[in-house]
Amino acid sequence: MDFIVYAVTAAAIMTVLLVGQQLLLFDTGIFSLGGAAFFACGAYLSAVLSKNAGYPSFAAMLIAALAVTGIALFVGVLWLRTLRSDFFALATLALSLATVVVLRTVGPGGLTGMAGVPSFGTIVPPDVVPAPVQTMLLCLAVAILSIIAVQALRGQRIGAIAAAVRVDENVAATLGFRPLLVKLQIFLFSSFLAALAGAMQAHLLGVVEPRMASIDMIVLLLVGTILSGGKRAWGCAFGAMVVVLVPEVLQRVFVARAEPQWRAFLACQAAYGGVIIVMIFCGPWLQRFTGVRLRRA
Amino acid sequence: MFYEAIINGLIVGAIYAVVALGYSLVYSVLGFVNFAHGDLLAVGVYLCLFLSTGGLGLPLLIAIPVAVGITGLLAAGIGRLLLIPAAQKSSLAALLVAIGVSVILQSALAAVFTSEALPFHGGGFLGTTVSAWLPMKWLHVATLAGGVGSLALLWAFFFHRSALGLEIRASASNPRAAQILGLRREQVFTVVFLISGVFAALAGIAVGLDDQLIVPTLGFSLGLRAFVASVIGGIRSLGGAVAGGFLLGITENLVAAAVLQVPKLAPYAGAFSKDAIAMVVLALVLTWRPRGVFDRSLETRP
């Protein structure tokens, strides 16, 4: 029971993160590997604000997410203008890896990170509804809200403009839209969601670590985003469930067979790599994404 | 002090240059960033370790060419099987597949060998200094001479004399025109991967022998720095990538030497690690001159 509550909570948080990444990658065509950086920044900021500065958890989460959106504004203005898709990916990869270095050297707790982050507060007294269940319901609510928000966004004008920008930026510009502005807005929105998810993760686990921005996290995000399909926001819930459950299941299988834990981790990483390759070559969902530059309208 | 930093910079630069050439070749001919390049390099090092001290016990003089050859073939195989078909879909698809390959290679290395550091000694005269007036290890002399020499040979005899070399240069400078002119596409693509794999393995073995300890993630971090080097020089110009390699190697060593001179910065020396310096340089170059220092093409975007 405890495990189910934990898994649902973790999957809900991952959904919030993936919804933003999906919007960014599939709707706007921006390939960013910086989601992990914003995730870790959100987690650290919220942890410091609530543990060291004494803010209540909810306030800390919101402030952290907004502050990280400020960082994303800087990054977006700097790089979205000048860099084409795959170079933007590598620049944001550098951002994530630099975040790991910075958190290791000057972040609170150094290499191992910081423990003892306060948990989510309770709204109803915990003897009525247990605290973990309250946290789960809250995370589910945030996840569902972000899914609805993204689906609504797709139906709006900005969604249509984003699609136009993805197919051909120059044509969109000649039609009088402002590609940079649309890209920036969606980049900021996805960074906000990533930071919010990071903050929620920090309060759920009670620990923040530098490896929250590492390459493993980046690959995890990529796999989740690819598995989400790209057309509908609730696909992210599926992607999130896979990336949350697969490591847990592998861990249990390997522990049951009395094999060391690092093997489970390796198997997991190799499986993720395989998933990426298989989805690129065989994934019907990906047709829209990979075929978009080859097909002429 | 600074004289020493420049010499070290040249040695590291030779390694970066050789690896950066691989990124630059694949990017300019096929149009995507080969994220798996660094991990192929690590495969080369582990193969060499397995063939020599770590397993079969062959002498290094035999183990190195064999390991280099196998890595080149592996690179060509992965290229033919996965990366070239993906590159024909789109550059993003190819980048994603390369990330997948990178993750698989890295975890395969950790599974076959361990994820902990393994000792890798060249032994013999490699670790001894040359003489009193030239305070360098033989290994470093060999690295510098091997790097510069093999690049010079590649340029002088392959890129400028042989038909295939000319076709590769033509495809690199304008892939579309090369296709229209009917150059041998498949051979060019395969040989590009072969060259990049061979050079990556050579560079990796030099680094492994110098560090004497190797980990499966060695390729990822070295590959990332070499990628930065190729971006500095201009990833679409083959010569620029090589120059960028030397530039990054010297910069990195000069900054590290300068940090040690300032006592206030010493506690934060970890933040000035090679990876961090490369990241900062990458961010600066991508912000101010994304097409690199030596790329003279008119298009402003990379």
Boltz contact constraints between the chains, C-beta under 6 A:
constraints:
  - contact:
      token1: [A, 31]
      token2: [B, 92]
      max_distance: 6.0
  - contact:
      token1: [A, 78]
      token2: [B, 287]
      max_distance: 6.0
  - contact:
      token1: [A, 82]
      token2: [B, 290]
      max_distance: 6.0
  - contact:
      token1: [A, 83]
      token2: [B, 290]
      max_distance: 6.0
  - contact:
      token1: [A, 84]
      token2: [B, 301]
      max_distance: 6.0
  - contact:
      token1: [A, 86]
      token2: [B, 33]
      max_distance: 6.0
  - contact:
      token1: [A, 86]
      token2: [B, 91]
      max_distance: 6.0
  - contact:
      token1: [A, 86]
      token2: [B, 95]
      max_distance: 6.0
  - contact:
      token1: [A, 87]
      token2: [B, 302]
      max_distance: 6.0
  - contact:
      token1: [A, 91]
      token2: [B, 286]
      max_distance: 6.0
  - contact:
      token1: [A, 94]
      token2: [B, 279]
      max_distance: 6.0
  - contact:
      token1: [A, 94]
      token2: [B, 282]
      max_distance: 6.0
  - contact:
      token1: [A, 98]
      token2: [B, 279]
      max_distance: 6.0
  - contact:
      token1: [A, 101]
      token2: [B, 276]
      max_distance: 6.0
  - contact:
      token1: [A, 105]
      token2: [B, 270]
      max_distance: 6.0
  - contact:
      token1: [A, 105]
      token2: [B, 271]
      max_distance: 6.0
  - contact:
      token1: [A, 219]
      token2: [B, 103]
      max_distance: 6.0
  - contact:
      token1: [A, 266]
      token2: [B, 107]
      max_distance: 6.0
  - contact:
      token1: [A, 266]
      token2: [B, 110]
      max_distance: 6.0
  - contact:
      token1: [A, 266]
      token2: [B, 111]
      max_distance: 6.0
  - contact:
      token1: [A, 269]
      token2: [B, 103]
      max_distance: 6.0
  - contact:
      token1: [A, 269]
      token2: [B, 107]
      max_distance: 6.0
  - contact:
      token1: [A, 270]
      token2: [B, 104]
      max_distance: 6.0
  - contact:
      token1: [A, 270]
      token2: [B, 107]
      max_distance: 6.0
  - contact:
      token1: [A, 273]
      token2: [B, 100]
      max_distance: 6.0
  - contact:
      token1: [A, 273]
      token2: [B, 103]
      max_distance: 6.0
  - contact:
      token1: [A, 273]
      token2: [B, 104]
      max_distance: 6.0
  - contact:
      token1: [A, 276]
      token2: [B, 96]
      max_distance: 6.0
  - contact:
      token1: [A, 276]
      token2: [B, 100]
      max_distance: 6.0
  - contact:
      token1: [A, 277]
      token2: [B, 97]
      max_distance: 6.0
  - contact:
      token1: [A, 277]
      token2: [B, 100]
      max_distance: 6.0
  - contact:
      token1: [A, 280]
      token2: [B, 86]
      max_distance: 6.0
  - contact:
      token1: [A, 280]
      token2: [B, 93]
      max_distance: 6.0
  - contact:
      token1: [A, 280]
      token2: [B, 96]
      max_distance: 6.0
  - contact:
      token1: [A, 280]
      token2: [B, 97]
      max_distance: 6.0
  - contact:
      token1: [A, 290]
      token2: [B, 89]
      max_distance: 6.0
  - contact:
      token1: [A, 290]
      token2: [B, 90]
      max_distance: 6.0
  - contact:
      token1: [A, 290]
      token2: [B, 93]
      max_distance: 6.0
  - contact:
      token1: [A, 293]
      token2: [B, 90]
      max_distance: 6.0
